[in-house]
Amino acid sequence: MEEITIKDVARMCGVGVSTVSRAINNHPDINKETKEMIMSVIKEYGYIPNNSARNLKRTDAKSIAVLVKGMDNPFFNKMITVLEEEIKKKRYSLVLHHVEFNEDEVDVALELIKEKRLRGIIFLGGHFSHSEEKLKKLQVPFILSTVGCPPGNMSRDLYSSISVDDEKESGRMVQYLIDQGHRDIAILAAEMEDTSIGQLRLEGYKKTLQRNGIPVRDELIFNMRRDISYYSMENGYRTTQELLKQGTHCTAIFAISDLLAIGACRALWDAGKRVPEDFSVAGFDGIELGQYYMPSLTTIRQPADVMAKETVALLFEIIAGRENHQHLVYDAELLERESTAKKE
């Protein structure tokens, strides 16, 4: 029988890839019955989530680790599915590991290298502000995929990266809202200390306002809450409640992720507001849920499939010694849908 994948396990159990990963990694944030069902399917079908078993019998174990910060984001789930498919085509296995928000992803990677015979690492999401000295300890090729800001002053010859231009694409969405007649545009943003994509998207917002002669107003910048899951619908909901409570006039809300935007739409609905008649709402990422939400979400869609495939292709070229490190930036697509409208 053909070896099953984490995607197959998720489909059999009727859950997402991230839920299967939580069960495998004994994550506390998972329903007991759901975990038992997943582990039962894994046992029945012989799914091997990493190379631990094979390493006992083989000295040439071949594994690629994918370390994910933001496992709850459906955008990453889509990328993980493609990454696993592409890695499997190379006859390698995937070691999927969820990195907690307060964990150091490089420390996690170093531990995985000790446990498993890794041939490469893909860092997915999060932020990178590690020293060159620390990153050199990894001693295996690694790629930063959709991470955002590069790691400090580290030489770009020591790693590869794949992303969209988050600052430019964020600015494109803000420019679209301005062209729709909006000048009072609020943003659901990351904190200034956030050195990841959140900071880049906030910068895109600010610079685009300034280019259009619109002042940047602190009272229209709403930072996500730290006491709940960061890029989540709940965070978008709670932050938008604070926006409404504050009472600062705005006609449009730009959320730096689709999940935040969907949470914002729900908060507006619960407050008796209409989208887009009272507030235009726009997101970022292009997750499938946004297409089917009511109203469908105007967003910036990242080319997840292409980026995932290119991430694996580039990593294996580097592993084989046929390619130097590259830093690939892809164009995103602005999808105009029902959640935004011209300001009357």
LINKAGI-V610024 format. One record per residue. N is the residue number from 1. RES is the residue in three letters. NEAR is the number of other ideal C-beta (glycine too) atoms within 12 Angstrom. Layout:
BEGIN
N_RES_NEAR, N_RES_NEAR
END
This chain:
BEGIN
1_MET_8, 2_GLU_9, 3_GLU_19, 4_ILE_23, 5_THR_30, 6_ILE_42, 7_LYS_27, 8_ASP_26, 9_VAL_35, 10_ALA_31, 11_ARG_20, 12_MET_20, 13_CYS_31, 14_GLY_13, 15_VAL_25, 16_GLY_29, 17_VAL_39, 18_SER_37, 19_THR_30, 20_VAL_39, 21_SER_40, 22_ARG_32, 23_ALA_36, 24_ILE_31, 25_ASN_29, 26_ASN_16, 27_HIS_23, 28_PRO_12, 29_ASP_19, 30_ILE_27, 31_ASN_16, 32_LYS_14, 33_GLU_13, 34_THR_23, 35_LYS_25, 36_GLU_15, 37_MET_23, 38_ILE_38, 39_MET_25, 40_SER_17, 41_VAL_27, 42_ILE_27, 43_LYS_16, 44_GLU_16, 45_TYR_22, 46_GLY_15, 47_TYR_33, 48_ILE_28, 49_PRO_38, 50_ASN_31, 51_ASN_29, 52_SER_19, 53_ALA_16, 54_ARG_22, 55_ASN_21, 56_LEU_12, 57_LYS_11, 58_ARG_15, 59_THR_10, 60_ASP_13, 61_ALA_24, 62_LYS_27, 63_SER_38, 64_ILE_46, 65_ALA_45, 66_VAL_49, 67_LEU_45, 68_VAL_41, 69_LYS_39, 70_GLY_37, 71_MET_38, 72_ASP_33, 73_ASN_40, 74_PRO_33, 75_PHE_43, 76_PHE_41, 77_ASN_37, 78_LYS_33, 79_MET_42, 80_ILE_44, 81_THR_34, 82_VAL_33, 83_LEU_48, 84_GLU_43, 85_GLU_23, 86_GLU_30, 87_ILE_37, 88_LYS_25, 89_LYS_18, 90_LYS_24, 91_ARG_17, 92_TYR_33, 93_SER_35, 94_LEU_48, 95_VAL_42, 96_LEU_45, 97_HIS_39, 98_HIS_39, 99_VAL_34, 100_GLU_24, 101_PHE_25, 102_ASN_12, 103_GLU_17, 104_ASP_23, 105_GLU_39, 106_VAL_36, 107_ASP_21, 108_VAL_30, 109_ALA_40, 110_LEU_25, 111_GLU_22, 112_LEU_35, 113_ILE_27, 114_LYS_17, 115_GLU_19, 116_LYS_34, 117_ARG_26, 118_LEU_37, 119_ARG_33, 120_GLY_42, 121_ILE_44, 122_ILE_54, 123_PHE_47, 124_LEU_51, 125_GLY_38, 126_GLY_40, 127_HIS_34, 128_PHE_37, 129_SER_25, 130_HIS_32, 131_SER_17, 132_GLU_21, 133_GLU_15, 134_LYS_21, 135_LEU_32, 136_LYS_19, 137_LYS_20, 138_LEU_34, 139_GLN_18, 140_VAL_31, 141_PRO_35, 142_PHE_43, 143_ILE_42, 144_LEU_45, 145_SER_48, 146_THR_49, 147_VAL_41, 148_GLY_40, 149_CYS_30, 150_PRO_29, 151_PRO_33, 152_GLY_19, 153_ASN_15, 154_MET_26, 155_SER_16, 156_ARG_18, 157_ASP_13, 158_LEU_30, 159_TYR_36, 160_SER_36, 161_SER_34, 162_ILE_37, 163_SER_39, 164_VAL_36, 165_ASP_27, 166_ASP_37, 167_GLU_30, 168_LYS_26, 169_GLU_41, 170_SER_44, 171_GLY_33, 172_ARG_34, 173_MET_48, 174_VAL_45, 175_GLN_27, 176_TYR_33, 177_LEU_43, 178_ILE_30, 179_ASP_21, 180_GLN_26, 181_GLY_19, 182_HIS_36, 183_ARG_25, 184_ASP_26, 185_ILE_45, 186_ALA_44, 187_ILE_48, 188_LEU_49, 189_ALA_43, 190_ALA_37, 191_GLU_21, 192_MET_14, 193_GLU_15, 194_ASP_28, 195_THR_24, 196_SER_37, 197_ILE_44, 198_GLY_40, 199_GLN_27, 200_LEU_33, 201_ARG_45, 202_LEU_40, 203_GLU_33, 204_GLY_36, 205_TYR_45, 206_LYS_29, 207_LYS_21, 208_THR_32, 209_LEU_31, 210_GLN_18, 211_ARG_16, 212_ASN_22, 213_GLY_10, 214_ILE_23, 215_PRO_14, 216_VAL_26, 217_ARG_21, 218_ASP_16, 219_GLU_17, 220_LEU_31, 221_ILE_32, 222_PHE_37, 223_ASN_27, 224_MET_39, 225_ARG_25, 226_ARG_17, 227_ASP_12, 228_ILE_20, 229_SER_27, 230_TYR_39, 231_TYR_43, 232_SER_31, 233_MET_35, 234_GLU_24, 235_ASN_37, 236_GLY_43, 237_TYR_31, 238_ARG_29, 239_THR_42, 240_THR_39, 241_GLN_24, 242_GLU_24, 243_LEU_39, 244_LEU_26, 245_LYS_13, 246_GLN_18, 247_GLY_11, 248_THR_19, 249_HIS_18, 250_CYS_33, 251_THR_29, 252_ALA_42, 253_ILE_47, 254_PHE_54, 255_ALA_55, 256_ILE_49, 257_SER_50, 258_ASP_44, 259_LEU_41, 260_LEU_49, 261_ALA_51, 262_ILE_44, 263_GLY_39, 264_ALA_48, 265_CYS_43, 266_ARG_30, 267_ALA_33, 268_LEU_34, 269_TRP_25, 270_ASP_16, 271_ALA_21, 272_GLY_12, 273_LYS_24, 274_ARG_18, 275_VAL_36, 276_PRO_33, 277_GLU_20, 278_ASP_23, 279_PHE_37, 280_SER_45, 281_VAL_50, 282_ALA_54, 283_GLY_51, 284_PHE_53, 285_ASP_46, 286_GLY_37, 287_ILE_34, 288_GLU_23, 289_LEU_27, 290_GLY_36, 291_GLN_23, 292_TYR_15, 293_TYR_30, 294_MET_18, 295_PRO_30, 296_SER_28, 297_LEU_46, 298_THR_40, 299_THR_44, 300_ILE_45, 301_ARG_34, 302_GLN_42, 303_PRO_28, 304_ALA_34, 305_ASP_23, 306_VAL_26, 307_MET_38, 308_ALA_35, 309_LYS_28, 310_GLU_32, 311_THR_43, 312_VAL_38, 313_ALA_29, 314_LEU_32, 315_LEU_42, 316_PHE_29, 317_GLU_21, 318_ILE_28, 319_ILE_27, 320_ALA_14, 321_GLY_9, 322_ARG_12, 323_GLU_18, 324_ASN_15, 325_HIS_23, 326_GLN_23, 327_HIS_25, 328_LEU_26, 329_VAL_25, 330_TYR_28, 331_ASP_18, 332_ALA_33, 333_GLU_22, 334_LEU_30, 335_LEU_29, 336_GLU_25, 337_ARG_30, 338_GLU_24, 339_SER_40, 340_THR_39, 341_ALA_26, 342_LYS_17, 343_LYS_21, 344_GLU_11
END
